Amino acid sequence: MRHLIVLMGLLTATPALAAVERVEITERTVLADGVAFGTVGPYEKIRGTAWIALDPALPANARITDLGLAPKDGHGHVVFATDFLMLRPTNAAGRNGALFYDVNNRGGIAALGQVNGHVPAHNDPTTLADTGNGFFFKRGYTLLWSAWTWDVQPGGPGDKPFILKPPVAREKDGKPILGKAAYEFIVDKPAETAAYVGMKGVPYPFATEGAPDAVLTERDAPDAPRHPIARGAWTFVENPDGGLPVEVRMEGGFQTGKIYEVVVPSRDPYVVGVGLAGIRDLLSFFKTQPFAGQQPLDRALIFGISQSGRVIDTMLYNGWNRDEEGRPAFDGAYAQVPGAGKGAFNQRFGMATRHFSPLVEQIYFSDAFPFTTTPSTDPVTKQTGSLLDGARAAGPLPKMIFANTSAEYWNRSASLLHITPDGRADAAIDPSARIYMLAGSQHYVGRSHERWPYTACVNTTNHYPVERALVVALDNWVQGKAAPPDSAVPKLADGTLISADAYKAAFAKVPGLTPPLSPLMPPRLDFGPRYAQGIADTVPPARGQPYPTRVPAPDADGNDRGGIRQVELEVPLGTHTGWNLRVPETGFDAYQGRFDGSFVPFARTEAERAAAHDPRPSLAARYPTRQDFLDKAKAAIAREVAAGWVLAEEADSLLADQGALYDRIMAHDPADTGCGYLFPS
């Protein structure tokens, strides 16, 4: 059944502030065959399309790059459509009053995977299994997703990614806008063809058919000189789906140990910033307007993981946390593992899917000043600012949580969130914000049974229980019930945040673990004189002096000392790091991966420890019996619950998980180099 909701009252009352003009419901069904989630009751699934109109003349839209060059309707507004998905209690009485907006990651639902513990097939939650552990549903949240980015591949048959079709900017005389788009990539194995568009990415239209004037270069490191490859030696691979090519082919093949870059004269840049404005206006609509038989919600929370967390950072920086009338679009924000960066979410020829890493993609706008939640000064450019400048200028700040794992300190410049840009002092944290480090964790909870392409097994620390506790804490904070725990990050002042050289000197000589040469030190990039307006004239950009980042100090076992130390570090079974070196055959063995950490268990016995020349005490020396380990783990989990890091309802399952991992390690033959034993079968 299709429904059309026309917001005539809104349009008539405020014609200059159109925002959401109309909403069409394209699907409305019960979720999970109508299963009731406790006292909340059953849920329904609503898919639809919202048409959003932006007035380029309004101050709230002034920062949207190229908005004035987009096609306009008869009212002078730029109109575009965004598809959305809502899951909400069928009975409004079961709602808890909160709209929980999950910024999709590369078109895919993220929160249900991490917070609820299950990734829905085809990006389409339908069955009871798709609701996972029921976290959101048992609590009565209204869940919302929508399309905000364009550069995402459509996926396979039956997939339903959220992909925006933003308006195309054109010159004032109607002619196409031309420019350059750069694409950087590596291969982990020699290959005749390679994808050049990034993770699930797509390119901009070529300025000319086949892009004969495109340039391919190779270099040995991010800051190394580029060496051109003859145009006749490589070509774009025809896309079997009929779209623009997403792969390139080269004579002799692409080799490991090289960073490749394709610079393509391109045309028709999208007005990519409308995606974030669309999030703003859709949230404002559901907070202020009745929808499909239910009254507006009381409050809105925005949540994003990784790239999606940087979307939130960018919205705060631009003041897009408030709608065109100055009303809060969201009351609370939670950026999970965003690092310290923003993203190319509002630039001409911007590609939202690309971002900095220690090895590749340092040519894209990402980890750029300002970083801190309170004003700081860049010692090179002498600029002063904060991540929250736009939000602070727009009115009272929302409540905010920024949570990074150890991996983001190594791979995504996370320390810059809470230290001065010269790397010399801790920065003040705004009272409306909390910043946390999830110590000894990697970007996502590790599950890989193989070492390749890394030297160590991936990190097993499970930080998702903390993620769930912080969602509850943020909602309580927004409602004025209780503030979350104070910020918990490693600090320069107490020696828990240090330089990479100090880390390498202090790190235990754990068998099989050698720290990387360096964490990501993000370079200052010069895109040319118009980049303050979102227009890059220098593509690829010129590299400038890097920002000095810092990393969490290790304890005697090699585990992080600062931040939120979960049971895995308080009662450890081994060493957990936020970095994992690449294997030599990838060609970049001095670099760490961009997401994964390491785990190396302690020796089971003192004899095994001595034979392996392991300086860390064995499990037998630490825990004389299995029960002794469980008792210590139980006490540590109880401390986490008391501190507000873990929900009390999860304590028993966490203890069971630790006991099961202990058993698997004790049963594992150290001669077996596989990683499968670390995970339940």
Sequence and secondary structure as in RCSB ss.txt:
>XXXX:A:sequence
MRHLIVLMGLLTATPALAAVERVEITERTVLADGVAFGTVGPYEKIRGTAWIALDPALPANARITDLGLAPKDGH
GHVVFATDFLMLRPTNAAGRNGALFYDVNNRGGIAALGQVNGHVPAHNDPTTLADTGNGFFFKRGYTLLWSAWTW
DVQPGGPGDKPFILKPPVAREKDGKPILGKAAYEFIVDKPAETAAYVGMKGVPYPFATEGAPDAVLTERDAPDAP
RHPIARGAWTFVENPDGGLPVEVRMEGGFQTGKIYEVVVPSRDPYVVGVGLAGIRDLLSFFKTQPFAGQQPLDRA
LIFGISQSGRVIDTMLYNGWNRDEEGRPAFDGAYAQVPGAGKGAFNQRFGMATRHFSPLVEQIYFSDAFPFTTTP
STDPVTKQTGSLLDGARAAGPLPKMIFANTSAEYWNRSASLLHITPDGRADAAIDPSARIYMLAGSQHYVGRSHE
RWPYTACVNTTNHYPVERALVVALDNWVQGKAAPPDSAVPKLADGTLISADAYKAAFAKVPGLTPPLSPLMPPRL
DFGPRYAQGIADTVPPARGQPYPTRVPAPDADGNDRGGIRQVELEVPLGTHTGWNLRVPETGFDAYQGRFDGSFV
PFARTEAERAAAHDPRPSLAARYPTRQDFLDKAKAAIAREVAAGWVLAEEADSLLADQGALYDRIMAHDPADTGC
GYLFPS
>XXXX:A:secstr
  EEEE HHHHHH TT  EEEEEEEEEEEESGGG  BGGGB EEEEEEEEEEEE TTSGGGTTSTTGGGS   TT
S EEEEEEEEEEEESSGGG  SEEEEE  BTTB  HHHHTSS   GGG   SSGGGTT HHHHTT EEEEE   S
     STT         B B TTS B EEEEEEEE  SS EEEEE S TT     BSSTT TT EEEEESSTTS 
 EEE GGGEEEE  TTSSS  EEEEEEEE TT EEEEEEEEE  B TTHHHHHHHHHHHHHHHS BTTB   SEE
EEEEETHHHHHHHHHHHHTTTB TTS BS SEEEEES TT   SSSSTT  TT    SSS TTSS S S  SSS 
EE TTT  EE TTHHHHHHSS  EEEEEEEHHHHHHS GGGGTB TTSSSB    TTEEEEEETT  SS    S 
 TTBSS B     HHHHHHHHHHHHHHHTTS      B   TTTTSEE HHHHHHHS   TT    S     EEE
E  TTGGGT  SSSS EEEEE    EE B TTS B SSB  HHHHS SEEEES  BB GGGT TTSB SS  EEE
E  SSHHHHHHTT  S  HHHH SSHHHHHHHHHHHHHHHHHHTSS GGGHHHHHHHHHHHHHHHHHS TT   S
GGGS  
